[in-house]
């Protein structure tokens, strides 16, 4: 018996050693294969150099498949059957990809996906997924760094911006090359889901460059930590208490045990909305506007993701105001509702999902006599109610205002249906989306002022959008009304808003004005020839990660571009988050001074 016990111990130790070695091997091979992917498609290779790159790229796929096979052989299948099944699929996919690269199969079928060979698209997708899987496992070790959650949040965006800048600087990413500052600006705009551009996304960037931009605002919209943590949890199969505490504030989840399931819901909801958006856009858009089905499919995918992430990027030179696209009102409506779903905030969506799920399951149990009727608890908390009602009010104000102020301007000559859709889209898009279905230069001055307000307020907390946030604006209004009524507290929906919330709202508002004020000053200082209203509009748009512009973005000087770049980053991560991240916290005060009033009025 002792021999058997020692033998099992030795087997386990040997198995652990193999798994540890294989872990580093897989990381190395995933990095190598992804690097070869970038080298192959990022540079213009010819002759022998292209042949060597092709061979090494194909060979790396076989080594990756071998590494995953070893992992499956030494791990316990009973531990997680789902993960084991996924890894089997990965091995088969890698072997299939290698066979495609070596020419054993032909999947061309004369099909092109916006100029990219379908076979290469399949292979590159598989390699990218395996790279993300291995990269994601490293995210679970982020708690070992001497960084607090706000610092990790900020640095994750900075790292992603640097990666994006490098990818956009590759020779095959652009048609005529790109400068350092333009690559930095474009990458920041994509990662921070802003949409301001200094180069034409349609004509200046290749298909590879457009895919890079789309990937950046997809990851930046949800946050890199959301993606990496999800894949890391799934494939590593375990996560520590430190990991859960680290991510608790990041995804706005109160229950620490529900963090992993919240991540799943966020990813599933995102994929579901974007997939439905792709199908609707693909079927509603006029096919005659595209040279091929592949172009039409890529247009649908790009704009669905851009809308949900509130990015505002478009593959059209004039945006949705492009000739032929400006009358696609059904597509505009689809994009508007996708924007709203992306900007309403995941806590609100998950709250209503829990409520509807509870009602559905409860109704079935009552219907089939499994149990008696039980009262459904209140799922829509004060945060959800405040956000939804504020959003509806802002959309209504924007819609009515647009109809009034633009009736003799951009709405002239449109059909009744066209006017309604354009006005509704005009109320939605300044809330951090950034698409334009009209000529921005033709907007009336009152509309520009309304846009400044809507851009400043922005989307809701926990969403893909930026801005002040709807809840912050609502709390500020409620506080003002409470003071006017002579109340000593702020009450709404039979609840009292905490003093901490009021202080945060005041701080966020003050910091937003400070950043916007400094931004306008810096841009006007470095570009004195620009109109003040145009500059203010640009800075508001950058801070609230909107992406709308009155046409001055490409005219900005290098210093102004750097200023706007910093403003976009501050607007995405939050000015208060930056202060919390880098200012040392005070110890708990065990004393309290006497209160005294300060003259305000």
N, C-alpha and C positions, 0 to 999 in steps of 0.2 A: 504493500500500500504506500509506503514511504517513497518507493521508487516511482510509482505512478504519479504521486503528488509532485515530486521533483520534476518529473518529465513534463507534466502539464505546465508547471511554473516556467520551465525552460522554453517550452513552446510559446507561451504567452510573451515572455521576454523577447524571444526571437521575432515574434509577430509584431510586437511594438517597435522593435528596431527597424524592421523592414518598412513598416508604415511611416516611421519618422524619415527614413532615407527617401522613400518614395514621395513623401510630401514635398521635400525640397526639389526633387527631380521634376515633379509636375509643375511646380512654380517656375522653375528655370525653363522648361520646355514651353510652357504657355507664354512666357515673356518672349522667348525666342521666336515662336511661331507668329505671335502678334507683331513683333518687330519686323519679321520678314514680310508680313502682310503690308505693313506701312511702307517698307522699303520698296516692295514690288509695285504698289499703286501710288506711292507718294513721289517717286522719281520716274523719269522717263528712261527706261532701260532698253538697251538694244543688243543684239548679237549674243556673244558668249556670256556677257554679264547677265542678261535676261535669262539665259538657259541655266546658269548656275543658281540664280535666285529661285527659279521655278523648281529645280530639283531639291534644293534645301528646304524650301517651303513645303513641298510634298512629303519629304522625309520626316520633317518635324511632326506632321500629322500622325504618322505611324508610331513615332516615339510617344506622342501624347496618348494614343489609344493603348499602347503597351502599359503606360503608367497607370491609367484608369483600370486596366485589366488586373494589374497587380493589386491595386487597392481593393477591388471587389473580391479577390481571392483570399485576402487576409482579414477582411472585416466580417463581423457577425451579421448575417443577413437578417436575423430576427430582430436586430436592434431597430432598424428602420427600413421596412420593405419598400416604402415609396421612394426613399432616397436611393436605395439599391437599384430599383427599376429605372430611375432617371439616369444613373451612372451607366447602366447597361445600354440605355439609349444613346448616351454620349459616345460610348465606345463604338457602337454601330455607326453613328453619324460621322465620327472621325475616320473610320475605315472607309466609309462611303465617300467622304470628301477626298481622302487620299487616292481612291480609285478614280475619282473624277479628274484629279490633277494629273494622274499618270495616263489618263486617256482610255481607261477600261470601259467607260460609259460615255455616251454622248447625250447631253441634256440640252443642247442648243435649241433644237426645234425651230430654228430661225427666229427665236424669241429674244427680244432685247428689253431690258428693264431700264428705260430712260438712258440707253446707250451703254449699259453695263451687261456683259455677257451673263446669262442666267446661271450658268454653271459656276462661274466665279462668284456670283452673288451668294449662292448656296454655301460654297466652301468658306467664304469670308465670314458669313453669318455664324457658322459653326465655330470657327476659330475665335471670333470675338466673344461668343458666349462662354467658351471654355476659359478664355482669359479673364473675363469678368468674374467667373466662379472662383478661380484661384485668387484673384485680387481681393474678392469680397471676404475671404477667410481672414485676411490680414486686418480687416476693419475691426474684428472682435478683439484684437490686441491693442486697440487705440487707448483703452483705459490705462495701459501701462505707461503711457506718456505722461509727463508732468504738465498736463494741460487740463483746464476745466472745460465743460461742455460748450460754453459760448466760444472759447478759443478754437476748439476743434471745428465747430460750425463755420467760423470765419475762415480758418486755414483750409478747410475742405473746398471752399469756393475759390480761394486764391490758387490752390494747386490745380484745380480743374481749369481755371482760366489760363494758367501757364501751359498746361497740356494742350488746351485748345489752340492757343497762340502758336505753339510749335507745329501742330498739325496743319493749321491754316497757312503756315509759312512754307510747307512742302511745295516743290515745283508743280506737282500735278493738282494742287488744290485750287489754283487760280489760272486764268488764261494768260494774264500779262504780268504776273508777279504781284507781290504785296509788300508794303513797307512794314517795319517793326511796329510802328505806332498804330497803323491801320489793322494789323493782325491782332494787336492787344485790344484795341477798341472793339473790333468785331467779336472776338472771343468773349470779352467781358459782357457785351451786349447780349450774346447768346446765352451764356451761363447765368446771367442775372435776369434772363427772360425779359429783356427790355425791347429790343427790336429796332433801335436806332442804328443806321447803317451809313458808312462812309464810302462803301463800294456797292455796286449793284449786285445783289445776290443772284439775279438771273443771268446776267451777261459776264460779270467779272469772275464768278466762281464756277468751277467745273462741277460735274455731278459728284465727284469725290468730295469737293469742298462743301457742297450743299448737304451731303450726308453728314459730314463733320459738324456743320452748324446745327443740323437737326438733332444730332446726338447730344450736342452740348446743351441745347435748351430743353431737351427731354430730361437729361440727368439733372441739370440745374433747376428745372421747375420743381421736381420732387425733392431735390437735395441728394447729393452723392451718398450721404450716410444712410439714407433710406434704401437705396439700391444695394449698396454693399452690405449693409446689416442684414437685409432680407436673405440674400444669397449666402452670406456667411453663416447665418443661423441654420438655414436649410441643409447645407452640405456639410457643415461641421457637426451638426446633430446635437449640439449642446451650447449653452451660454451661461455665463456666470451671473451672480447677483450684481457684480460690478457693471457688467455689460448692460443689464436691464436698467440699473440706476442711471447709467450714462445716457441711455436713449429715452428715458422717461420724459424729460422736458423737451427733448428734440422733436418728438412726434405728438406732444400734447396728450399723453395718456395718463390718467389718474391711477389706474390699477396696474401695478408693476407686473403681475402675472399675465396680463393680457397684451403685453408689448409685441410679442411675436405675432399673435393673431391680428393685432391692429396693423402691423406691417403688411401682412398678407392681404387684408381688406383694402389697404391703400393701393397696393400694386394691382390687385384684381379690378378694383373700381377704375383705376387709371386705364388699364388695358381695355376694359370693357367699353368705356366711354369713347376712347380713341378709335377702337375697332368699329363701333357703331357709326362714329363720325366718318370714318373712311368709306364705309359702305354707302351711307347716305349721300356724301359728296360725290362719290364715283357714279352713282346712279342718277343724281339730279343735275350734274354739270353737263353742259352741251358737248357731246363727243367731237363735234366738228372743230372745236377750239384747240384740239391737240393733234399732233402728227401721228401718234401711236397710242395704243392702249396702255403701254408702259408709262408713257408721259402722263397720261390721265391718272393712272394708279399712283404714281409718285406724287403728283400734285395733291391728290386726295389725302395721302398719308402725311405729307409735309404739313399741309394746312390744318389737318385734324389735330396733330400733335402740337402745332404752334398755337392753335386756338385754346386747347385744354391747358397748356402751360402758360397761357396769357403772354406769349412771346411776341406776336405781331410780325414775325418774319414771313416773307412771301417769296415765292419763286417767280413772281411777276415784277417787271421793272417798275410799273406804276401801282403796285399793290393790287387790291381788288377793284381799283378804279381803272384798271387796264381795259382797253377797248374790247368789247365782247364779254368781259367778265362783270362789268359794272351793272348789267341788267340781270344777272343770275340771282334773283331775289330769294329763291328757295334755298340756294346754297348759303346766302348771307344769313338767313334765319337759322339754319343748322349751325353755322359757325357761332352765331350769337348765343345760342343755348349751350353750346360746348364751352364757350368762354365763361358763361354764368356758372356752370357746373365746376369748372376749374377754379373759379374765383370765390365760390361760396365758402370754401374751407372744408377740409376732411372731417373735423369734429362734428360739423353740422350734418354732413352726409351720413357719417357712421351713426350719429344719434337717431336720425330718422330711419335708417336701416334697422337698427335694433328695435325701434318701436314697431315698424311694419312687420318685422319677423315675429315679434311677440304676439301681435294681433293675429297674424296668419296662423301660427301654430296653435294659439289659444282657441281660435274659431274652429279649427279642424277637430280639436279634442272635444269641444262642446258639441259640435255637429254629430260626431260619431259616438257620443255618450261616454267618452273616456273619463272625463271629469266635468265638474260643474263650472259655471261661469265664474271667473275671477276678475276683479277690477284691474285694469291695465295701469301700471304706475306711470307717473309723468316722466317721459323721456326727454321731451323738449325743455331743457333747462333755460335759465335766464339768458345765458350766452347765446344759445341757439335762437331763441325768440328775438333777441335784440338784433342779431346779425340778419336774420331773414327779413324782419320788418324794415330795418334800415336799408337793406338792399332793395326791397320793393319800392320804398319811398324815393330813393335816389334814382332808380330806373324810371319811375313815373315822372319825377321832376325833369330828368334829362330828356325823356321822350316828348313831353308837352313843350318844354322850352325849345327843343330843336324844331318842332313843327312850327312854332311861332316865329322864331328868329331866322329860320332859313326858308320860309315860305316863298320869298322873292329872290332867293339866291340859289343855293345848291339843289333845292327841291323843284325849281322851275322846270317845267316840261316833262316831269315824271307822271306816270299814272297814279291813281289813288293808292293802289296796292304798293307801287314803288315808293311813294312818299311815306307810307306807314312803315314799310320795312326799313327804308333808309333812316328814318327818324329813330326807330327802335335800335337799329344797329349803331347809330350815332350816340345813343344813350348808353349802350353797353361798352363800346370799344374804348372810351377814355378811362374806364375803370381798370386800367393796367393792361388792356389787350393790345392796342396799337395798330389794328387793321384800319384801313381807310377805303371806303367805297365812294368817296367824293373827292374833289380837288381840295386839298387842305388849304391851299392859298386863296381859295374863293370863299372861305368861311367868313361870316360877318363878325364884327368885333364883339357883340353880346355873346355869340356862340363860343368864341375863344375864351371869354371870361368864365362861362359855364364849364367849359372843358378844363380850365385851370383848377376850378373847385373840384370837379369829379376826379381829375388826375391826382390831386393832392390827397383826397380821401382814399382812393384806391380800392383794393379788394378786401377780403375778410381774413382774419388771422387763421393760420394753419392751412392756407391755400397756396396756389402756385403764383399768385399775384403779389404786388408790392403796395406801396403807398402808406398813408397814415393808418389805415385799416378802419373798416366801418364801425367796429365796436368802440374804438378810441374816439372817433368823431361823435358817436351817439352818447357816450359817457360824458364828453365835454358839454354837449348840448343839455343833457339832463342836469348836470351840475350847475350850469348857468341858470336854468329854469328854477332849480331848487333854491339857489341864492336869491333869485328875484321874488320867490314866494316866502322868503324868510325862514326856510327850513334849515335845520342843523345837520341834515343828512340827505343823501340821495336815495329815493325809493322808486322802484319799478317792479311791476308784476308781483306785488306783495313780498318784495325782498329789498334789503338795504345793500347798496353797492359798497364794498369795503373801502376804507380810506387808502389802503395800499393801491388799489385799482385807480382811484382818483389821482393819486400822486404820479403813478406811471403814465396815465393819460396826459397829464400836464407836461411831464418831462418829454414825452414823445413829440407832442405838438411844438414845444419850445425848440427842441433839437432839430425838428424838420425845418422850421423857419430859419434857424441859424445856418444849416447846411445849404438850403436853397438861396438864402441871402448871400452867403460867401460865394456860392457857385455863380450866381448872376454877376456879382462884382468882379470875379476873376475873369469870366468870359468876356464881359464888356471891356475890361482893362486890356485884354490881349487881342480882342477883335472889336475895336471902337467903331468900325464902319457898320456893324450889324445893328438892326433895329432892336430897341429894348424889349418890346413885346415878343419878338421872335426869340430873343435870348431867354427871356423868362419862361416862355412856353417850352423851350428846349430843356432847360434845367428842371422845371417841374416834371416834364416827361421822363427825364433821366432818373430823378430821385424816386419817382413812383413806379419806375420800371414799366412805363407805358409804351414808348416807342413812336408816338406820334410826333411829327415835326412840321414846321411851317416852311421847310426847305433849306435850312441853313447848315445842316449837319456836315455835309461835304465841304462847306466853306470855312469850317473851323480851323484855326491854326493848331500847330502841334501842342502848344501849351493848353489851349482850350479843350482839345481832344483828351489830354491827360486829366484835366479837371473834370470833364464829364464822365470819364472812365471811373474815377474815384467816387463820384456822386452815384453812379449806377451801382457800384459795389456796396456803398453805404446804404443805399435805398433797399437793396436786396437783403442784406444781413440784418439791417436795423441799427440805427444810431445808438439806441439805448443798449443793444446787445454788445456793441463795440465798447461802450463805457464799462459795462458790467464785466466784460472779458478781461480788461486790462487795468482796471482800478481795483486796488486791494480792498477787500471787504472789511468793514469795521467790526470789531468784536461786539457781542451783545451788550448793550448799555444797561447797567444795573442801577441806573439813577435816572431821575427826571427833574428838570428844572421847572420853576414856576412859569406858567403861560403868560404871554403878554401880546397884545394886539399891535399890528403894524399898520399904519395908515395906507390904505389902498386908493380910496376915493376921497 
